[in-house]
Amino acid sequence: MTDPLHPSGSSLRERMIEDTRRDYIRCVKRLAAVIGRSSDTATAEDLRRFQVHQTQADMQPPGITSAVSA
């Protein structure tokens, strides 16, 4: 049964999905720029440096966590 308050094809849901996808791609590109190579080769040390870089750029902890999780 479909929940009338949350229809599966709602434009809000679709917009949120697209916003999340765009944010993740932006974070992955930022990581690649910081480490100087493709993000799929990032090591644990690279992720630590990325976190430090974000902290120095005055990002707040929730934003840092989201970016590293992407």
N, C-alpha and C positions, 0 to 999 in steps of 0.2 A: 504494500500500500504506500502511496506517495504522501509525504508530509506536505500539506497545503501551505505551511509557513516557510518551507524550504524546498521549493521545487528544484529538481536536479538540473534543469536547464536555465536557471535564473541568470540574468545578466550580471547581477552583483557577484555571484559565485564565479562566473566566467572571468569577470574583471579581476577578482582577487587572485585567481589562478594565474592569469597573465601577469599581474603585478609581481607575484612571487617569483615567477619564472624570470622576469626581467631583472629583479633584484639579485637573484642567484647568479645570473650571468654577469652582472656588474661586479659582484663580489669575486667571482672566479677570475675575471679580467684584472681586477685590482691585485689579487694574489699573484698572478703571473707577472704583473709589472714589478711588484716588490721583490720577487725572488729572481726575476730576470730570465725565466724560462717557462715552459708549459706547466700549468698548474697540476696536470696529472702526474708530474714527476716530483711533486712536493714531498719533502720528508717531514718528520715530526719537528725537527729543528727549524725548517722553513716556516712551518705553521706557528711556532713560537715567535720567530722573528716578525711574522706578519701581525701577530697579536701585539707585540711591543710597538711596532710601527703604528698600529691603529690607536694604541694608548697614547703615544706621543702626539698623534693628530687630534687628541681630545675626544675620541669616540667614547661613548658610554658603554659599560659592560654588556647590556643586552644587544647592542649593535655589533659589538665585537664577537659575541657568541654566535649570532646569526651569520655573520660573515665567515667565520671559521667553519661553521657547520655546512655552509653551502659547498 
